[in-house]
Amino acid sequence: MTLPVVFGANMDPVWHPAAEPLRRARDAERLGLDLVTIQDHLYQPKFYDAWTLLTYIAAQTEKITVVPTVATLPLRPPAVLAKAAASLDLLTGGRAQLGLGGGAFWDAIAAMGGPRRTAREAVDALSEAIDVIRAMWSGQRSVRVSGHYYTLSGAHPGPQPSPALGIWLGAYGPRMLTLTGAKADGWLPSHGYLGLDKLRAASSRVDHAAEEAGRDPAQLRKLYNIAGFIGTESREPFTGSAGQWTEQLISAVTDYGMNGFAYWPTGDHDTQIARFAQEVVPAVREALVTA
Protein backbone atom coordinates (compact mmCIF):
# COMPACT_ATOMS: atom_id res chain seq x y z
CA MET A 1 0.00 0.00 0.00
CA THR A 2 1.46 3.34 -1.07
CA LEU A 3 1.25 6.57 0.88
CA PRO A 4 -1.32 9.20 -0.17
CA VAL A 5 0.07 12.23 -1.97
CA VAL A 6 0.14 15.31 0.25
CA PHE A 7 0.40 19.02 -0.53
CA GLY A 8 1.74 21.88 1.53
CA ALA A 9 2.99 25.44 1.60
CA ASN A 10 6.22 26.87 2.93
CA MET A 11 5.97 29.76 5.39
CA ASP A 12 9.00 32.02 5.82
CA PRO A 13 9.51 32.42 9.60
CA VAL A 14 9.86 36.20 9.46
CA TRP A 15 9.00 38.07 12.66
CA HIS A 16 7.86 41.29 10.98
CA PRO A 17 4.91 41.54 10.70
CA ALA A 18 4.73 39.41 13.85
CA ALA A 19 1.56 37.45 13.05
CA GLU A 20 2.20 36.91 9.33
CA PRO A 21 3.37 33.26 9.52
CA LEU A 22 0.33 32.25 11.58
CA ARG A 23 -2.06 34.02 9.24
CA ARG A 24 -0.54 32.25 6.27
CA ALA A 25 -0.65 28.88 8.01
CA ARG A 26 -4.31 29.38 8.81
CA ASP A 27 -4.96 30.33 5.18
CA ALA A 28 -3.21 27.14 4.05
CA GLU A 29 -5.39 25.10 6.39
CA ARG A 30 -8.56 26.88 5.21
CA LEU A 31 -7.57 26.15 1.61
CA GLY A 32 -7.33 22.44 2.39
CA LEU A 33 -3.57 21.94 2.25
CA ASP A 34 -2.09 19.12 4.31
CA LEU A 35 1.00 20.72 5.82
CA VAL A 36 3.12 23.79 6.31
CA THR A 37 6.91 23.80 6.33
CA ILE A 38 9.17 26.23 8.19
CA GLN A 39 12.87 26.86 7.53
CA ASP A 40 15.19 26.37 10.50
CA HIS A 41 17.92 28.99 10.06
CA LEU A 42 18.56 30.12 13.62
CA TYR A 43 21.38 32.40 12.48
CA GLN A 44 19.05 34.54 10.33
CA PRO A 45 18.19 37.72 12.27
CA LYS A 46 14.94 38.15 10.34
CA PHE A 47 13.65 34.70 11.32
CA TYR A 48 11.81 33.40 14.35
CA ASP A 49 13.10 30.28 16.03
CA ALA A 50 11.51 27.61 13.87
CA TRP A 51 10.54 25.21 16.66
CA THR A 52 8.84 27.93 18.68
CA LEU A 53 6.95 29.11 15.60
CA LEU A 54 5.90 25.58 14.62
CA THR A 55 4.52 25.02 18.11
CA TYR A 56 2.69 28.37 18.04
CA ILE A 57 1.14 27.56 14.66
CA ALA A 58 0.16 24.04 15.70
CA ALA A 59 -1.54 25.35 18.84
CA GLN A 60 -3.71 27.74 16.81
CA THR A 61 -4.69 25.45 13.95
CA GLU A 62 -6.77 22.27 13.92
CA LYS A 63 -5.86 20.01 11.01
CA ILE A 64 -2.67 21.05 9.29
CA THR A 65 0.66 19.28 9.95
CA VAL A 66 3.78 21.31 10.79
CA VAL A 67 7.27 20.37 9.56
CA PRO A 68 10.66 22.03 10.06
CA THR A 69 12.48 21.99 6.75
CA VAL A 70 14.88 21.09 8.08
CA ALA A 71 15.94 21.26 11.75
CA THR A 72 19.63 22.18 11.92
CA LEU A 73 21.15 19.28 13.82
CA PRO A 74 24.49 20.95 14.75
CA LEU A 75 22.57 23.56 16.76
CA ARG A 76 19.94 21.22 18.23
CA PRO A 77 21.05 18.29 20.46
CA PRO A 78 19.22 15.21 19.14
CA ALA A 79 18.00 13.94 22.53
CA VAL A 80 16.41 17.33 23.27
CA LEU A 81 15.04 17.59 19.73
CA ALA A 82 13.52 14.11 20.08
CA LYS A 83 11.70 15.14 23.25
CA ALA A 84 10.46 18.37 21.66
CA ALA A 85 9.15 16.55 18.57
CA ALA A 86 7.49 13.81 20.61
CA SER A 87 5.86 16.41 22.85
CA LEU A 88 4.47 18.36 19.90
CA ASP A 89 3.28 15.15 18.24
CA LEU A 90 1.24 14.18 21.29
CA LEU A 91 -0.05 17.68 22.02
CA THR A 92 -1.33 18.07 18.44
CA GLY A 93 -2.75 14.59 17.93
CA GLY A 94 -0.07 13.62 15.42
CA ARG A 95 0.23 16.86 13.45
CA ALA A 96 4.03 17.15 13.48
CA GLN A 97 6.91 15.63 11.55
CA LEU A 98 10.61 15.98 12.27
CA GLY A 99 12.42 17.32 9.24
CA LEU A 100 16.13 16.98 9.98
CA GLY A 101 19.36 18.07 8.30
CA GLY A 102 23.04 17.56 8.94
CA GLY A 103 23.92 21.24 8.52
CA ALA A 104 25.10 23.36 5.61
CA PHE A 105 25.96 26.97 6.49
CA TRP A 106 28.98 26.20 8.61
CA ASP A 107 30.28 29.74 9.13
CA ALA A 108 26.91 30.79 10.53
CA ILE A 109 26.62 27.61 12.62
CA ALA A 110 30.10 28.11 14.06
CA ALA A 111 29.31 31.76 14.81
CA MET A 112 26.52 30.55 17.10
CA GLY A 113 28.80 28.12 18.90
CA GLY A 114 27.98 25.04 16.88
CA PRO A 115 30.53 22.58 15.48
CA ARG A 116 32.09 22.92 12.04
CA ARG A 117 31.91 19.58 10.23
CA THR A 118 33.05 18.19 6.91
CA ALA A 119 30.46 16.65 4.61
CA ARG A 120 31.45 13.17 5.75
CA GLU A 121 31.35 14.13 9.41
CA ALA A 122 27.92 15.71 8.97
CA VAL A 123 26.47 12.49 7.53
CA ASP A 124 28.07 10.36 10.26
CA ALA A 125 26.75 12.69 12.96
CA LEU A 126 23.26 12.65 11.41
CA SER A 127 23.24 8.86 11.37
CA GLU A 128 24.14 8.79 15.07
CA ALA A 129 21.51 11.43 15.81
CA ILE A 130 18.81 9.25 14.23
CA ASP A 131 19.84 6.41 16.55
CA VAL A 132 19.59 8.76 19.53
CA ILE A 133 16.16 10.04 18.46
CA ARG A 134 14.83 6.52 17.89
CA ALA A 135 16.08 5.50 21.34
CA MET A 136 14.43 8.54 22.92
CA TRP A 137 11.15 7.56 21.21
CA SER A 138 11.42 3.87 22.14
CA GLY A 139 9.38 3.89 25.34
CA GLN A 140 12.07 1.91 27.11
CA ARG A 141 12.92 2.59 30.74
CA SER A 142 16.56 3.44 30.06
CA VAL A 143 18.57 3.75 26.84
CA ARG A 144 22.20 3.89 25.84
CA VAL A 145 23.73 4.87 22.50
CA SER A 146 27.48 4.96 21.96
CA GLY A 147 28.65 7.25 19.19
CA HIS A 148 31.50 9.54 18.28
CA TYR A 149 29.29 12.64 18.04
CA TYR A 150 26.27 11.76 20.19
CA THR A 151 25.75 9.41 23.11
CA LEU A 152 23.09 8.42 25.59
CA SER A 153 24.27 7.05 28.92
CA GLY A 154 21.29 5.58 30.68
CA ALA A 155 18.87 8.31 29.60
CA HIS A 156 15.19 7.88 30.53
CA PRO A 157 13.05 8.44 27.41
CA GLY A 158 9.63 9.99 27.37
CA PRO A 159 7.12 10.83 26.23
CA GLN A 160 6.74 8.12 23.59
CA PRO A 161 5.24 9.68 20.44
CA SER A 162 2.52 8.27 18.22
CA PRO A 163 3.48 5.99 15.31
CA ALA A 164 2.70 8.92 12.98
CA LEU A 165 5.81 10.88 13.96
CA GLY A 166 8.65 10.37 11.50
CA ILE A 167 12.12 11.63 10.64
CA TRP A 168 12.32 13.25 7.20
CA LEU A 169 15.81 14.07 5.93
CA GLY A 170 16.93 16.87 3.65
CA ALA A 171 19.33 14.80 1.53
CA TYR A 172 21.20 15.18 -1.77
CA GLY A 173 24.58 13.43 -1.83
CA PRO A 174 24.96 9.66 -2.29
CA ARG A 175 25.70 8.91 1.37
CA MET A 176 22.82 11.08 2.56
CA LEU A 177 20.41 9.43 0.12
CA THR A 178 21.54 6.00 1.29
CA LEU A 179 21.08 7.05 4.92
CA THR A 180 17.57 8.28 4.10
CA GLY A 181 16.51 4.97 2.67
CA ALA A 182 18.19 2.95 5.40
CA LYS A 183 17.09 4.85 8.50
CA ALA A 184 14.64 7.69 7.86
CA ASP A 185 10.88 7.84 7.33
CA GLY A 186 10.93 10.51 4.67
CA TRP A 187 12.93 12.59 2.22
CA LEU A 188 12.78 16.39 1.74
CA PRO A 189 14.72 17.42 -1.38
CA SER A 190 14.31 20.83 -3.00
CA HIS A 191 13.93 21.42 -6.73
CA GLY A 192 16.44 24.26 -6.59
CA TYR A 193 19.17 21.86 -5.46
CA LEU A 194 17.92 18.67 -7.11
CA GLY A 195 16.29 19.30 -10.48
CA LEU A 196 14.11 16.92 -12.43
CA ASP A 197 17.13 15.79 -14.43
CA LYS A 198 18.61 14.21 -11.28
CA LEU A 199 15.48 13.47 -9.27
CA ARG A 200 14.73 10.00 -10.66
CA ALA A 201 18.21 8.66 -9.95
CA ALA A 202 18.22 10.12 -6.44
CA SER A 203 14.79 8.68 -5.69
CA SER A 204 15.92 5.28 -6.93
CA ARG A 205 18.98 5.42 -4.68
CA VAL A 206 16.74 6.07 -1.67
CA ASP A 207 14.51 3.13 -2.67
CA HIS A 208 17.45 0.81 -3.16
CA ALA A 209 18.88 1.68 0.24
CA ALA A 210 15.50 1.01 1.85
CA GLU A 211 15.28 -2.39 0.18
CA GLU A 212 18.83 -3.24 1.25
CA ALA A 213 17.84 -2.42 4.83
CA GLY A 214 14.76 -4.65 4.60
CA ARG A 215 12.34 -1.72 4.49
CA ASP A 216 9.44 -0.98 2.14
CA PRO A 217 10.28 2.02 -0.11
CA ALA A 218 6.57 2.62 -0.70
CA GLN A 219 6.22 3.64 2.94
CA LEU A 220 8.75 6.49 2.66
CA ARG A 221 7.39 10.02 2.45
CA LYS A 222 9.07 11.86 -0.45
CA LEU A 223 8.21 15.55 -0.27
CA TYR A 224 9.54 17.76 -3.07
CA ASN A 225 10.08 21.44 -2.16
CA ILE A 226 9.29 23.54 -5.21
CA ALA A 227 10.03 27.24 -5.59
CA GLY A 228 8.15 28.58 -8.57
CA PHE A 229 5.35 30.67 -10.02
CA ILE A 230 1.90 29.81 -11.36
CA GLY A 231 1.21 32.11 -14.28
CA THR A 232 1.14 31.73 -18.05
CA GLU A 233 2.51 29.03 -20.32
CA SER A 234 6.26 28.50 -19.97
CA ARG A 235 8.94 26.11 -21.14
CA GLU A 236 10.57 26.09 -17.72
CA PRO A 237 9.35 23.62 -15.09
CA PHE A 238 7.24 25.04 -12.27
CA THR A 239 6.96 28.53 -13.80
CA GLY A 240 4.04 27.93 -16.14
CA SER A 241 0.27 27.74 -16.09
CA ALA A 242 -1.85 25.82 -13.59
CA GLY A 243 -2.36 23.17 -16.25
CA GLN A 244 1.37 22.79 -16.75
CA TRP A 245 1.91 22.58 -13.00
CA THR A 246 -0.72 19.85 -12.82
CA GLU A 247 1.01 17.82 -15.51
CA GLN A 248 4.44 18.30 -13.94
CA LEU A 249 3.29 17.24 -10.47
CA ILE A 250 1.52 14.18 -11.85
CA SER A 251 4.75 13.26 -13.64
CA ALA A 252 6.73 13.79 -10.43
CA VAL A 253 4.50 11.19 -8.78
CA THR A 254 4.19 8.63 -11.56
CA ASP A 255 7.63 8.97 -13.18
CA TYR A 256 9.88 10.08 -10.31
CA GLY A 257 8.32 8.43 -7.27
CA MET A 258 7.48 11.55 -5.25
CA ASN A 259 4.42 11.52 -3.00
CA GLY A 260 4.30 15.03 -1.60
CA PHE A 261 4.93 18.64 -2.54
CA ALA A 262 5.58 21.87 -0.63
CA TYR A 263 5.14 25.06 -2.63
CA TRP A 264 7.56 27.98 -2.06
CA PRO A 265 5.99 30.75 -4.17
CA THR A 266 8.28 33.31 -5.76
CA GLY A 267 5.44 35.74 -6.48
CA ASP A 268 2.77 37.19 -4.21
CA HIS A 269 2.49 34.55 -1.50
CA ASP A 270 -1.24 34.73 -0.81
CA THR A 271 -2.28 34.74 -4.47
CA GLN A 272 0.11 31.96 -5.42
CA ILE A 273 -0.80 29.65 -2.53
CA ALA A 274 -4.49 30.15 -3.30
CA ARG A 275 -3.95 29.25 -6.96
CA PHE A 276 -1.90 26.22 -5.98
CA ALA A 277 -4.54 24.99 -3.54
CA GLN A 278 -7.58 25.79 -5.68
CA GLU A 279 -6.39 25.13 -9.23
CA VAL A 280 -3.45 22.72 -9.12
CA VAL A 281 -3.96 20.45 -6.11
CA PRO A 282 -7.56 19.34 -6.91
CA ALA A 283 -6.60 18.60 -10.51
CA VAL A 284 -3.60 16.52 -9.46
CA ARG A 285 -5.64 14.61 -6.88
CA GLU A 286 -8.40 13.87 -9.39
CA ALA A 287 -5.94 12.71 -12.04
CA LEU A 288 -4.14 10.40 -9.63
CA VAL A 289 -7.42 8.85 -8.46
CA THR A 290 -8.54 8.12 -12.00
CA ALA A 291 -5.11 7.01 -13.29
C-alpha positions in Angstrom: 0.0 0.0 0.0 1.5 3.3 -1.1 1.2 6.6 0.9 -1.3 9.2 -0.2 0.1 12.2 -2.0 0.1 15.3 0.3 0.4 19.0 -0.5 1.7 21.9 1.5 3.0 25.4 1.6 6.2 26.9 2.9 6.0 29.8 5.4 9.0 32.0 5.8 9.5 32.4 9.6 9.9 36.2 9.5 9.0 38.1 12.7 7.9 41.3 11.0 4.9 41.5 10.7 4.7 39.4 13.8 1.6 37.5 13.0 2.2 36.9 9.3 3.4 33.3 9.5 0.3 32.2 11.6 -2.1 34.0 9.2 -0.5 32.3 6.3 -0.6 28.9 8.0 -4.3 29.4 8.8 -5.0 30.3 5.2 -3.2 27.1 4.0 -5.4 25.1 6.4 -8.6 26.9 5.2 -7.6 26.1 1.6 -7.3 22.4 2.4 -3.6 21.9 2.3 -2.1 19.1 4.3 1.0 20.7 5.8 3.1 23.8 6.3 6.9 23.8 6.3 9.2 26.2 8.2 12.9 26.9 7.5 15.2 26.4 10.5 17.9 29.0 10.1 18.6 30.1 13.6 21.4 32.4 12.5 19.1 34.5 10.3 18.2 37.7 12.3 14.9 38.2 10.3 13.7 34.7 11.3 11.8 33.4 14.4 13.1 30.3 16.0 11.5 27.6 13.9 10.5 25.2 16.7 8.8 27.9 18.7 7.0 29.1 15.6 5.9 25.6 14.6 4.5 25.0 18.1 2.7 28.4 18.0 1.1 27.6 14.7 0.2 24.0 15.7 -1.5 25.4 18.8 -3.7 27.7 16.8 -4.7 25.4 13.9 -6.8 22.3 13.9 -5.9 20.0 11.0 -2.7 21.1 9.3 0.7 19.3 9.9 3.8 21.3 10.8 7.3 20.4 9.6 10.7 22.0 10.1 12.5 22.0 6.7 14.9 21.1 8.1 15.9 21.3 11.8 19.6 22.2 11.9 21.1 19.3 13.8 24.5 20.9 14.7 22.6 23.6 16.8 19.9 21.2 18.2 21.0 18.3 20.5 19.2 15.2 19.1 18.0 13.9 22.5 16.4 17.3 23.3 15.0 17.6 19.7 13.5 14.1 20.1 11.7 15.1 23.2 10.5 18.4 21.7 9.2 16.6 18.6 7.5 13.8 20.6 5.9 16.4 22.9 4.5 18.4 19.9 3.3 15.2 18.2 1.2 14.2 21.3 0.0 17.7 22.0 -1.3 18.1 18.4 -2.7 14.6 17.9 -0.1 13.6 15.4 0.2 16.9 13.5 4.0 17.1 13.5 6.9 15.6 11.5 10.6 16.0 12.3 12.4 17.3 9.2 16.1 17.0 10.0 19.4 18.1 8.3 23.0 17.6 8.9 23.9 21.2 8.5 25.1 23.4 5.6 26.0 27.0 6.5 29.0 26.2 8.6 30.3 29.7 9.1 26.9 30.8 10.5 26.6 27.6 12.6 30.1 28.1 14.1 29.3 31.8 14.8 26.5 30.6 17.1 28.8 28.1 18.9 28.0 25.0 16.9 30.5 22.6 15.5 32.1 22.9 12.0 31.9 19.6 10.2 33.0 18.2 6.9 30.5 16.7 4.6 31.4 13.2 5.8 31.3 14.1 9.4 27.9 15.7 9.0 26.5 12.5 7.5 28.1 10.4 10.3 26.7 12.7 13.0 23.3 12.7 11.4 23.2 8.9 11.4 24.1 8.8 15.1 21.5 11.4 15.8 18.8 9.3 14.2 19.8 6.4 16.6 19.6 8.8 19.5 16.2 10.0 18.5 14.8 6.5 17.9 16.1 5.5 21.3 14.4 8.5 22.9 11.2 7.6 21.2 11.4 3.9 22.1 9.4 3.9 25.3 12.1 1.9 27.1 12.9 2.6 30.7 16.6 3.4 30.1 18.6 3.7 26.8 22.2 3.9 25.8 23.7 4.9 22.5 27.5 5.0 22.0 28.6 7.3 19.2 31.5 9.5 18.3 29.3 12.6 18.0 26.3 11.8 20.2 25.7 9.4 23.1 23.1 8.4 25.6 24.3 7.0 28.9 21.3 5.6 30.7 18.9 8.3 29.6 15.2 7.9 30.5 13.1 8.4 27.4 9.6 10.0 27.4 7.1 10.8 26.2 6.7 8.1 23.6 5.2 9.7 20.4 2.5 8.3 18.2 3.5 6.0 15.3 2.7 8.9 13.0 5.8 10.9 14.0 8.6 10.4 11.5 12.1 11.6 10.6 12.3 13.3 7.2 15.8 14.1 5.9 16.9 16.9 3.7 19.3 14.8 1.5 21.2 15.2 -1.8 24.6 13.4 -1.8 25.0 9.7 -2.3 25.7 8.9 1.4 22.8 11.1 2.6 20.4 9.4 0.1 21.5 6.0 1.3 21.1 7.1 4.9 17.6 8.3 4.1 16.5 5.0 2.7 18.2 2.9 5.4 17.1 4.8 8.5 14.6 7.7 7.9 10.9 7.8 7.3 10.9 10.5 4.7 12.9 12.6 2.2 12.8 16.4 1.7 14.7 17.4 -1.4 14.3 20.8 -3.0 13.9 21.4 -6.7 16.4 24.3 -6.6 19.2 21.9 -5.5 17.9 18.7 -7.1 16.3 19.3 -10.5 14.1 16.9 -12.4 17.1 15.8 -14.4 18.6 14.2 -11.3 15.5 13.5 -9.3 14.7 10.0 -10.7 18.2 8.7 -10.0 18.2 10.1 -6.4 14.8 8.7 -5.7 15.9 5.3 -6.9 19.0 5.4 -4.7 16.7 6.1 -1.7 14.5 3.1 -2.7 17.5 0.8 -3.2 18.9 1.7 0.2 15.5 1.0 1.9 15.3 -2.4 0.2 18.8 -3.2 1.2 17.8 -2.4 4.8 14.8 -4.7 4.6 12.3 -1.7 4.5 9.4 -1.0 2.1 10.3 2.0 -0.1 6.6 2.6 -0.7 6.2 3.6 2.9 8.8 6.5 2.7 7.4 10.0 2.5 9.1 11.9 -0.5 8.2 15.5 -0.3 9.5 17.8 -3.1 10.1 21.4 -2.2 9.3 23.5 -5.2 10.0 27.2 -5.6 8.1 28.6 -8.6 5.3 30.7 -10.0 1.9 29.8 -11.4 1.2 32.1 -14.3 1.1 31.7 -18.0 2.5 29.0 -20.3 6.3 28.5 -20.0 8.9 26.1 -21.1 10.6 26.1 -17.7 9.4 23.6 -15.1 7.2 25.0 -12.3 7.0 28.5 -13.8 4.0 27.9 -16.1 0.3 27.7 -16.1 -1.8 25.8 -13.6 -2.4 23.2 -16.3 1.4 22.8 -16.7 1.9 22.6 -13.0 -0.7 19.9 -12.8 1.0 17.8 -15.5 4.4 18.3 -13.9 3.3 17.2 -10.5 1.5 14.2 -11.9 4.7 13.3 -13.6 6.7 13.8 -10.4 4.5 11.2 -8.8 4.2 8.6 -11.6 7.6 9.0 -13.2 9.9 10.1 -10.3 8.3 8.4 -7.3 7.5 11.5 -5.3 4.4 11.5 -3.0 4.3 15.0 -1.6 4.9 18.6 -2.5 5.6 21.9 -0.6 5.1 25.1 -2.6 7.6 28.0 -2.1 6.0 30.7 -4.2 8.3 33.3 -5.8 5.4 35.7 -6.5 2.8 37.2 -4.2 2.5 34.5 -1.5 -1.2 34.7 -0.8 -2.3 34.7 -4.5 0.1 32.0 -5.4 -0.8 29.7 -2.5 -4.5 30.2 -3.3 -3.9 29.2 -7.0 -1.9 26.2 -6.0 -4.5 25.0 -3.5 -7.6 25.8 -5.7 -6.4 25.1 -9.2 -3.4 22.7 -9.1 -4.0 20.5 -6.1 -7.6 19.3 -6.9 -6.6 18.6 -10.5 -3.6 16.5 -9.5 -5.6 14.6 -6.9 -8.4 13.9 -9.4 -5.9 12.7 -12.0 -4.1 10.4 -9.6 -7.4 8.8 -8.5 -8.5 8.1 -12.0 -5.1 7.0 -13.3 
